[in-house]
Amino acid sequence: MCLLAIVSGIFFYVNSLIVKEDEPELDNYPYVPNTPAPPLHDGVYVSEHGTMTFNGDGRSVILNIDEELAELTGLPSGETEATYVFLTGYLPPHGYIDTRYDVAHELGIYIDDQEFIIDVGIAAADGSTAGIGLDMVTPDRIPLLFSDESGFYDIKFIRNQ
């Protein structure tokens, strides 16, 4: 009987930690499977290093980037037509898998027979950490994530309103 009381007490304590009726629901959880995907990127997205112009088909993009971003990514500088897809991180043995951009870890850009994989995420202001995955890419923001010996940094492409 004593053991039953202890187990019941533990259950109610743990349950009180998990379920709190008066607290608002957080919005930083994975998307719910079988829900509609967010809208496709459409229009011009601008950063200090160039533009990405999407036509809303979820596949084609026109890049117009400067030398600095070209060097970071391996992409050609100037205006280039490409296709793109948002990807999971590398998942052995399958590799990268296409996914919704609101849960993507990487952006794949394809020009002719060349593939460029670029991390997506947001760096902390001090460069010590970076957020990747859930809700980093939004309908209005595509943050490319890089790192070097001093830490993380990002280049954000923001939709031109």
N, C-alpha and C positions, 0 to 999 in steps of 0.2 A: 504494500500500500504506500509506503514511504517512497519507493522508487517511482511509482506512478505519479505522485505529487511532484517529485523533482522533475520528471520528464515533462509533465504538463506545464510546470513553471518555466522551464526552458523554452518550450514551444511558444507560450504566450509572450515571453521576453523577445525571442527572435522575431515573432510575428509583429510585435510592436515596433521593432526596428525597421521592418520592411514596409508595412502598410500604415500610412498616416493619412487619414481621410482629409485633413485640413490643409495639406501641403499641395501646391500646384504640381502638375505633371511636368517633368523636365522634357525639353525638346532635343536633347543630345543623345538620342538612341538610334540604332540602325533603322533604315527604312523598313516598313512592313512589307513582307513578300506579297506579291500579287496586287500591289497598289500601282496606280498609274505612275509612269516615269515623269520626271520634271520636263518642262518644255525644252525643245531643242534650241541650241544657240543659234541666234539669227542677228545679223547686223554687224557693225564694226566694233571691235574691242580694242582699246588703246592702252599702251603702256609707254614709258619713257624710251623704250627700245624699238617701237614699231607698232604695227597693227596686225590683227587677225580679222578677216572678213568672212563671216559665215553666211551661207544662203538659206539656212534653215532646213536643209535636207538631212542633217545628222551625219554627213559624210564628207562634203567638200569644204575647203577653206582656201582663202588666198592669204598668204603670209607676206608681209612687207617688213622685214626686220633689219636692224643695223648690224655692223660688223661685230660689236661686242656680244650681242645675243647669239649671233651666228657662231662665234668662237666657242661660246659656252655649250651650245646644243649640237654643233656639227651641221646645222642646217645652212643652206646657202643664204647669203645676205641679199637684200633687194626683194623685189616682188616675185613670188613663186606660187604656182598652183599646186595644191596638195590634197590628200585625203587624210582623215583623222579618225581615231577611235579612242575612247576612254577605256582604261585597262585596270584590272586588279594588279596587285604586286605580283612578283614572280612566284608561281605556284608549281614546284616540282611535282610530278614529272611533266606537267602539262605546259608550263611556261606562263605567259601572260594570257588572260582571258578577258574578252570584251565585257564591259559592265556599264551600268548607269553612271553618269558623271557624279551624282551626289554621293557615291561610295567609292569612287575611283582613287587609285593611288598613283596612276601614271597616265600620261597622254602619249599615244602613238601617232606619229606623223609619218606619212608615206609619200615619197616623191619618186616617181618612176619605180625602180626596183630597190630603192633605198628605204630603210626603216630607221626612225629616230625615236627613242623612248626617253621621255622627260618626266621626272617626278613632278607631282602636283602637291602643293601644301603651302602652309603659311609659317614663316619663321618668326620667332619671338623677336621683340625689338632689340634685345642684346645679342641675338644670334646664337644663344646657347642651346635652344631647343627649337623644334618645329612640329607643327600639327599636320598629320596626313590622314587621308581617308574621309570619314563622314563629314559631309557638308563643307569641304574645303572649296570645291568647285560648285558654283551656284549659277542660276540663269544670268546673273549680272557680273560674275567674277571668275576668271581662270588664272589662278596663281601658280606660276612655275617655280619649283623649289630647287635650289642649288646649295652646295656646301664647298668650303675650302678650308685651309688650315686655321682660319679665324672663326669658323662656325657656319651657321646656316644663313641664307638670305633668299628672298623671293623677288620675283618680278611679276607684278599683278597686271593682267590685262582686264580692263574694266569696260563694260558695255557703254558705248557712247549713246547717250540719251537723245 
